[in-house]
Amino acid sequence: MITMPKIGVVGDKDSVLAFKAFGLSVFPAVASDSEASRKIVDKLAREDYGIIFVTEQIAETITETIDRYDRCVLPAIILIPGSTGSLGIGLARIRRNVEKAVGMNILDSF
């Protein structure tokens, strides 16, 4: 039997509550409390969440935690824009990962 990985969303309330309607686990956090945000992400990783969406505003305050999980297969940490808009951090990460995987930046041609 194939089991689906647990998926969590970490960010400000306005950004994450909509994900609850899709059945995802939501974990409200505030960018001003980076220690609490770090603890949430670490807890989700320990509890076998396979995918953790983190708003860019939160990710900007816990870069060392995000970088630590980049070296692991799971969980996959995906940065998403928050309710206040995108900071461009998530797209920059995707570009770096695609360039690393393919050997060149193929996303700029679109």
Backbone as a printed PyTorch tensor [residue, N CA C, xyz], in Angstrom:
tensor([[[  0.8330,  -1.1690,   0.0000],
         [  0.0000,   0.0000,   0.0000],
         [  0.8840,   1.2400,   0.0000]],

        [[  0.5720,   2.1710,  -0.8730],
         [  1.3310,   3.4170,  -0.9590],
         [  0.7110,   4.4320,  -0.0110]],

        [[  1.5590,   5.0140,   0.8250],
         [  1.0630,   6.0360,   1.7450],
         [  1.5170,   7.4020,   1.2620]],

        [[  0.6410,   8.3540,   1.3740],
         [  0.9480,   9.7140,   0.9840],
         [  1.7080,  10.3830,   2.1320]],

        [[  2.7070,  11.1790,   1.7780],
         [  3.4310,  11.8860,   2.8470],
         [  2.5360,  12.9410,   3.4840]],

        [[  2.7910,  13.2060,   4.7390],
         [  2.0610,  14.2850,   5.3980],
         [  2.5780,  15.6070,   4.8560]],

        [[  1.6630,  16.5630,   4.7340],
         [  2.0260,  17.8720,   4.2070],
         [  1.6280,  18.9270,   5.2200]],

        [[  2.5690,  19.8080,   5.5410],
         [  2.3120,  20.8850,   6.4790],
         [  2.5780,  22.2400,   5.8470]],

        [[  1.9090,  23.2610,   6.3660],
         [  2.0880,  24.6270,   5.8770],
         [  2.3790,  25.5240,   7.0750]],

        [[  3.4810,  26.2650,   7.0080],
         [  3.9010,  27.1480,   8.0940],
         [  3.9020,  28.5760,   7.5740]],

        [[  3.2060,  29.4570,   8.2900],
         [  3.1870,  30.8590,   7.8880],
         [  2.1770,  31.6370,   8.7040]],

        [[  2.0120,  32.9040,   8.3370],
         [  1.0430,  33.7240,   9.0650],
         [ -0.3710,  33.1940,   8.8220]],

        [[ -1.2640,  33.4700,   9.7560],
         [ -2.6260,  32.9160,   9.7000],
         [ -3.3190,  33.2070,   8.3900]],

        [[ -3.2170,  34.4280,   7.9040],
         [ -3.8970,  34.7840,   6.6620],
         [ -3.4110,  33.9550,   5.4810]],

        [[ -2.1640,  33.5520,   5.5060],
         [ -1.5840,  32.7880,   4.4030],
         [ -1.8870,  31.3020,   4.4780]],

        [[ -1.9940,  30.7350,   5.6790],
         [ -2.0690,  29.2780,   5.7940],
         [ -3.4700,  28.7150,   5.9890]],

        [[ -4.4010,  29.5010,   6.4780],
         [ -5.7170,  28.9430,   6.7950],
         [ -6.4420,  28.3630,   5.5830]],

        [[ -6.2450,  28.9340,   4.4180],
         [ -6.9060,  28.4030,   3.2200],
         [ -6.4480,  26.9780,   2.9110]],

        [[ -5.2160,  26.6460,   3.2620],
         [ -4.6990,  25.3010,   3.0040],
         [ -5.4210,  24.2490,   3.8360]],

        [[ -5.9780,  24.6570,   4.9490],
         [ -6.7160,  23.7280,   5.8070],
         [ -7.9300,  23.1490,   5.0660]],

        [[ -8.5280,  23.9470,   4.1920],
         [ -9.6740,  23.4840,   3.4080],
         [ -9.3020,  22.3360,   2.4750]],

        [[ -8.0360,  22.2450,   2.1190],
         [ -7.5580,  21.1690,   1.2520],
         [ -7.0660,  19.9590,   2.0380]],

        [[ -7.2200,  20.0000,   3.3520],
         [ -6.8310,  18.8770,   4.1900],
         [ -5.3850,  18.8800,   4.6380]],

        [[ -4.6830,  19.9790,   4.4150],
         [ -3.2940,  20.0540,   4.8520],
         [ -3.2310,  20.5090,   6.3010]],

        [[ -2.1850,  20.1130,   6.9880],
         [ -1.9700,  20.5550,   8.3660],
         [ -1.3820,  21.9500,   8.3310]],

        [[ -1.9890,  22.8830,   9.0660],
         [ -1.4920,  24.2550,   9.0680],
         [ -0.9200,  24.6120,  10.4320]],

        [[  0.1490,  25.3970,  10.4080],
         [  0.8490,  25.7840,  11.6210],
         [  1.1300,  27.2840,  11.5550]],

        [[  0.2510,  28.0800,  12.1560],
         [  0.4570,  29.5290,  12.1350],
         [  1.7410,  29.9170,  12.8670]],

        [[  2.4390,  30.8790,  12.2910],
         [  3.6810,  31.3850,  12.8720],
         [  3.7920,  32.8600,  12.5110]],

        [[  4.6200,  33.5510,  13.2520],
         [  4.8610,  34.9640,  12.9540],
         [  6.3390,  35.1640,  12.6600]],

        [[  6.6190,  36.0010,  11.6810],
         [  8.0040,  36.2230,  11.2600],
         [  8.8490,  36.8370,  12.3730]],

        [[  8.2160,  37.5570,  13.2730],
         [  8.9880,  38.2040,  14.3440],
         [  9.4810,  37.2200,  15.4060]],

        [[  8.9620,  35.9810,  15.3980],
         [  9.3980,  34.9690,  16.3630],
         [ 10.0820,  33.8250,  15.6230]],

        [[ 11.3070,  34.0610,  15.1950],
         [ 12.0190,  33.0670,  14.3960],
         [ 12.2890,  31.7820,  15.1640]],

        [[ 12.4820,  31.8700,  16.4610],
         [ 12.7470,  30.6650,  17.2610],
         [ 11.5290,  29.7350,  17.2450]],

        [[ 10.3450,  30.2910,  17.4010],
         [  9.1280,  29.4750,  17.3600],
         [  8.9350,  28.8700,  15.9710]],

        [[  9.2220,  29.6450,  14.9340],
         [  9.0870,  29.1330,  13.5540],
         [ 10.0600,  27.9860,  13.3150]],

        [[ 11.2830,  28.1380,  13.7810],
         [ 12.2860,  27.0780,  13.6380],
         [ 11.8330,  25.8120,  14.3420]],

        [[ 11.2900,  25.9650,  15.5490],
         [ 10.8160,  24.8030,  16.3080],
         [  9.6790,  24.0960,  15.5920]],

        [[  8.8020,  24.8530,  14.9470],
         [  7.6920,  24.2360,  14.2120],
         [  8.2340,  23.3920,  13.0610]],

        [[  9.1440,  23.9560,  12.2790],
         [  9.7050,  23.2220,  11.1350],
         [ 10.4510,  21.9830,  11.6130]],

        [[ 11.2560,  22.1120,  12.6610],
         [ 11.9760,  20.9510,  13.2060],
         [ 11.0160,  19.8780,  13.7020]],

        [[  9.9370,  20.2850,  14.3460],
         [  8.9400,  19.3330,  14.8470],
         [  8.2810,  18.5830,  13.6900]],

        [[  7.9370,  19.3000,  12.6420],
         [  7.3120,  18.6540,  11.4880],
         [  8.2660,  17.6550,  10.8440]],

        [[  9.5320,  18.0000,  10.7620],
         [ 10.5290,  17.0850,  10.1950],
         [ 10.6430,  15.8210,  11.0430]],

        [[ 10.6230,  15.9780,  12.3560],
         [ 10.6950,  14.8050,  13.2550],
         [  9.4370,  13.9410,  13.1550]],

        [[  8.3150,  14.5730,  12.8390],
         [  7.0440,  13.8420,  12.7560],
         [  6.7680,  13.3150,  11.3510]],

        [[  7.8090,  13.1820,  10.5550],
         [  7.7410,  12.5640,   9.2330],
         [  6.8410,  13.2790,   8.2290]],

        [[  6.8130,  14.5920,   8.2910],
         [  6.1540,  15.3430,   7.2290],
         [  7.0660,  15.2870,   6.0140]],

        [[  6.5300,  14.8770,   4.8760],
         [  7.3350,  14.7540,   3.6610],
         [  7.4920,  16.0610,   2.9250]],

        [[  6.4790,  16.9230,   3.0430],
         [  6.4990,  18.2200,   2.3710],
         [  6.0960,  19.2800,   3.3790]],

        [[  6.8870,  20.3280,   3.4510],
         [  6.5810,  21.4480,   4.3400],
         [  6.6160,  22.7190,   3.5010]],

        [[  5.4540,  23.3400,   3.3360],
         [  5.3850,  24.6360,   2.6780],
         [  5.6360,  25.6990,   3.7410]],

        [[  6.5110,  26.6370,   3.4390],
         [  6.8410,  27.7150,   4.3680],
         [  6.7010,  29.0270,   3.6050]],

        [[  6.0020,  29.9960,   4.1950],
         [  5.8970,  31.2840,   3.5150],
         [  7.2750,  31.9440,   3.4620]],

        [[  7.4870,  32.7170,   2.4230],
         [  8.7800,  33.3760,   2.2430],
         [  9.1110,  34.2900,   3.4140]],

        [[  8.1000,  34.9230,   3.9800],
         [  8.3350,  35.8260,   5.1020],
         [  8.8910,  35.0680,   6.3100]],

        [[  8.3910,  33.8720,   6.5660],
         [  8.9180,  33.0450,   7.6610],
         [ 10.2900,  32.5010,   7.2830]],

        [[ 10.4220,  32.0030,   6.0670],
         [ 11.6910,  31.4090,   5.6280],
         [ 12.8410,  32.4040,   5.7050]],

        [[ 12.5400,  33.6560,   5.4550],
         [ 13.5740,  34.6920,   5.5030],
         [ 14.1810,  34.8190,   6.8970]],

        [[ 13.4170,  34.4480,   7.9330],
         [ 13.9060,  34.5710,   9.3120],
         [ 14.5590,  33.2890,   9.8310]],

        [[ 14.4190,  32.1750,   9.1010],
         [ 14.9860,  30.8970,   9.5550],
         [ 15.8400,  30.2620,   8.4500]],

        [[ 16.6460,  31.0550,   7.8070],
         [ 17.4300,  30.5650,   6.6710],
         [ 18.3440,  29.3990,   7.0380]],

        [[ 18.9280,  29.4260,   8.2340],
         [ 19.8340,  28.3310,   8.6220],
         [ 19.0810,  27.0100,   8.7560]],

        [[ 17.8500,  27.0540,   9.2180],
         [ 17.0330,  25.8380,   9.3260],
         [ 16.6600,  25.3310,   7.9380]],

        [[ 16.2500,  26.2190,   7.0720],
         [ 15.9080,  25.8430,   5.6920],
         [ 17.1320,  25.2310,   5.0110]],

        [[ 18.2900,  25.8590,   5.1610],
         [ 19.5230,  25.3450,   4.5480],
         [ 19.8740,  23.9560,   5.0770]],

        [[ 19.6410,  23.7210,   6.3630],
         [ 19.9490,  22.4100,   6.9510],
         [ 19.1040,  21.3130,   6.2980]],

        [[ 17.8310,  21.5880,   6.0520],
         [ 16.9570,  20.5820,   5.4370],
         [ 17.1800,  20.4630,   3.9390]],

        [[ 17.8330,  21.4390,   3.3330],
         [ 18.1710,  21.3270,   1.9090],
         [ 19.1280,  20.1770,   1.6520]],

        [[ 19.8890,  19.8010,   2.6640],
         [ 20.8540,  18.7090,   2.5150],
         [ 20.2240,  17.3410,   2.7530]],

        [[ 18.9300,  17.3050,   3.0470],
         [ 18.2230,  16.0560,   3.3190],
         [ 17.2460,  15.7490,   2.1850]],

        [[ 16.9730,  14.4740,   2.0130],
         [ 15.9800,  14.0830,   1.0140],
         [ 14.5830,  14.5070,   1.4790]],

        [[ 14.2820,  14.2120,   2.7040],
         [ 12.9850,  14.6010,   3.2760],
         [ 13.2180,  15.3330,   4.5810]],

        [[ 12.4540,  16.2930,   4.8970],
         [ 11.3080,  16.7970,   4.1650],
         [ 11.7320,  17.7420,   3.0480]],

        [[ 10.8900,  17.8310,   2.0400],
         [ 11.0870,  18.8370,   1.0000],
         [ 10.4600,  20.1250,   1.5140]],

        [[ 11.2550,  21.1630,   1.5710],
         [ 10.7390,  22.4520,   2.0390],
         [ 10.5430,  23.3440,   0.8210]],

        [[  9.2990,  23.7510,   0.6270],
         [  8.9130,  24.5600,  -0.5220],
         [  8.4990,  25.9370,  -0.0290]],

        [[  9.1340,  26.9580,  -0.5600],
         [  8.7900,  28.3160,  -0.1560],
         [  7.6470,  28.8370,  -1.0270]],

        [[  6.6790,  29.4460,  -0.3660],
         [  5.5200,  29.9900,  -1.0610],
         [  5.3370,  31.4540,  -0.6730]],

        [[  4.7190,  32.2440,  -1.5470],
         [  4.4400,  33.6290,  -1.1680],
         [  3.4530,  33.6810,  -0.0130]],

        [[  3.5830,  34.6840,   0.8120],
         [  2.6380,  34.8910,   1.8950],
         [  1.4890,  35.7640,   1.4300]],

        [[  0.6120,  36.1110,   2.3350],
         [ -0.5560,  36.9230,   1.9980],
         [ -0.1700,  38.3450,   1.5880]],

        [[  1.0380,  38.7620,   1.9350],
         [  1.4860,  40.1110,   1.5690],
         [  2.2070,  40.1350,   0.2270]],

        [[  2.3370,  38.9820,  -0.4190],
         [  2.9870,  38.9170,  -1.7210],
         [  4.3090,  38.1840,  -1.6760]],

        [[  4.8980,  38.0540,  -2.8410],
         [  6.1520,  37.3150,  -2.9760],
         [  7.3610,  38.2090,  -2.7190]],

        [[  8.3660,  37.6140,  -2.1040],
         [  9.6490,  38.2860,  -1.9180],
         [ 10.6590,  37.8530,  -2.9790]],

        [[ 10.2640,  36.8780,  -3.8050],
         [ 11.1490,  36.3680,  -4.8470],
         [ 12.1030,  35.2900,  -4.3740]],

        [[ 12.0670,  34.9610,  -3.0900],
         [ 12.9970,  33.9740,  -2.5240],
         [ 12.6880,  32.5700,  -3.0470]],

        [[ 11.4120,  32.2150,  -3.1020],
         [ 11.0150,  30.8800,  -3.5570],
         [ 11.3990,  30.6410,  -5.0070]],

        [[ 11.1470,  31.6030,  -5.8660],
         [ 11.4910,  31.4680,  -7.2790],
         [ 13.0020,  31.3870,  -7.4730]],

        [[ 13.7460,  32.1460,  -6.7040],
         [ 15.2110,  32.0860,  -6.7840],
         [ 15.7160,  30.7060,  -6.3900]],

        [[ 15.0970,  30.1080,  -5.3690],
         [ 15.4760,  28.7400,  -4.9440],
         [ 15.2000,  27.7290,  -6.0450]],

        [[ 14.0410,  27.8610,  -6.6780],
         [ 13.6980,  26.9400,  -7.7670],
         [ 14.7040,  27.0750,  -8.9030]],

        [[ 15.0590,  28.3080,  -9.2480],
         [ 16.0420,  28.5250, -10.3140],
         [ 17.3790,  27.8580,  -9.9710]],

        [[ 17.8440,  28.0390,  -8.7290],
         [ 19.1150,  27.4260,  -8.3160],
         [ 19.0500,  25.9090,  -8.3990]],

        [[ 17.9420,  25.3250,  -7.9460],
         [ 17.8170,  23.8700,  -7.9600],
         [ 17.7380,  23.3210,  -9.3820]],

        [[ 17.0200,  24.0110, -10.2560],
         [ 16.9290,  23.5680, -11.6510],
         [ 18.3000,  23.6680, -12.3110]],

        [[ 19.0080,  24.7720, -12.0510],
         [ 20.3350,  24.9310, -12.6320],
         [ 21.2940,  23.8580, -12.1280]],

        [[ 21.1830,  23.5150, -10.8560],
         [ 22.0300,  22.4630, -10.2930],
         [ 21.7030,  21.1080, -10.9310]],

        [[ 20.4190,  20.8340, -11.1460],
         [ 20.0030,  19.5400, -11.6910],
         [ 20.2950,  19.4220, -13.1850]],

        [[ 20.0780,  20.4940, -13.9350],
         [ 20.1810,  20.4410, -15.3870],
         [ 21.5450,  20.9070, -15.8860]],

        [[ 22.1970,  21.7520, -15.1090],
         [ 23.5040,  22.2530, -15.5110],
         [ 23.4540,  23.6440, -16.1080]],

        [[ 22.2560,  24.1580, -16.3070],
         [ 22.0960,  25.5160, -16.8040],
         [ 20.7300,  26.0460, -16.4070]],

        [[ 20.5790,  27.3490, -16.4420],
         [ 19.3180,  27.9630, -16.0660],
         [ 18.3820,  27.9580, -17.2740]],

        [[ 17.4570,  27.0280, -17.2940],
         [ 16.5150,  26.9310, -18.4150],
         [ 15.2420,  27.7220, -18.1550]],

        [[ 15.0550,  28.2390, -16.9640],
         [ 13.8200,  28.9420, -16.6200],
         [ 13.7900,  30.3690, -17.1490]],

        [[ 14.9410,  30.9910, -17.3730],
         [ 14.9710,  32.3560, -17.8580],
         [ 14.5100,  32.4690, -19.3090]],

        [[ 14.4800,  31.3660, -20.0160],
         [ 14.0640,  31.4210, -21.4220],
         [ 12.5460,  31.4620, -21.5760]],

        [[ 11.8130,  31.3360, -20.4650],
         [ 10.3410,  31.3660, -20.5440],
         [  9.8170,  32.7360, -20.2960]]])
